[in-house]
Amino acid sequence: MATKDKVSVSSKHTFKEKTPQYNFAFTKDNYIWMLIGLVVLALGYILLIGGGSKDPNVFNDSLFNTQRLVISPILIVAGLVIEVYAIMKRSKKNTETEQQ
């Protein structure tokens, strides 16, 4: 007599739904760096404000202080460098998927 192989068939199929994988150019790290760059830029521009005189006949020397001539331009350039870094930064996940 031939024996029948018992095949167990479950009534529940376990299919894993494939969720679409989106590879965005920017990740959370990029947005954090961009926010830091914007804060540094805003601080540089805020430090640049002021230094004028209310009376046009009176000269105010605070126009030429270190805050406006040195610190604020350095902060503005640093903010721009941070923004470029935030745009150019690659995430580790994107580089791993490109290598595979």
Contacts in CASP RR format, 6 or more apart in sequence:
PFRMAT RR
TARGET T0000
AUTHOR 0000-0000-0000
METHOD contacts of the structure
MODEL  1
MATKDKVSVSSKHTFKEKTPQYNFAFTKDNYIWMLIGLVVLALGYILLIG
GGSKDPNVFNDSLFNTQRLVISPILIVAGLVIEVYAIMKRSKKNTETEQQ
23 94 0 8 1.000
23 97 0 8 1.000
27 91 0 8 1.000
27 93 0 8 1.000
27 94 0 8 1.000
29 89 0 8 1.000
29 91 0 8 1.000
30 86 0 8 1.000
30 87 0 8 1.000
30 89 0 8 1.000
30 91 0 8 1.000
31 86 0 8 1.000
33 82 0 8 1.000
33 85 0 8 1.000
33 86 0 8 1.000
33 89 0 8 1.000
34 83 0 8 1.000
34 86 0 8 1.000
34 87 0 8 1.000
36 82 0 8 1.000
36 86 0 8 1.000
37 79 0 8 1.000
37 82 0 8 1.000
37 83 0 8 1.000
37 86 0 8 1.000
38 79 0 8 1.000
38 83 0 8 1.000
40 75 0 8 1.000
40 78 0 8 1.000
40 79 0 8 1.000
40 82 0 8 1.000
41 75 0 8 1.000
41 76 0 8 1.000
41 79 0 8 1.000
41 80 0 8 1.000
41 83 0 8 1.000
43 75 0 8 1.000
44 71 0 8 1.000
44 72 0 8 1.000
44 75 0 8 1.000
44 76 0 8 1.000
45 72 0 8 1.000
45 76 0 8 1.000
47 67 0 8 1.000
47 68 0 8 1.000
47 71 0 8 1.000
47 72 0 8 1.000
47 75 0 8 1.000
48 68 0 8 1.000
48 72 0 8 1.000
48 76 0 8 1.000
50 62 0 8 1.000
50 68 0 8 1.000
51 60 0 8 1.000
51 62 0 8 1.000
51 63 0 8 1.000
51 65 0 8 1.000
51 68 0 8 1.000
52 60 0 8 1.000
52 62 0 8 1.000
52 63 0 8 1.000
53 59 0 8 1.000
53 60 0 8 1.000
END
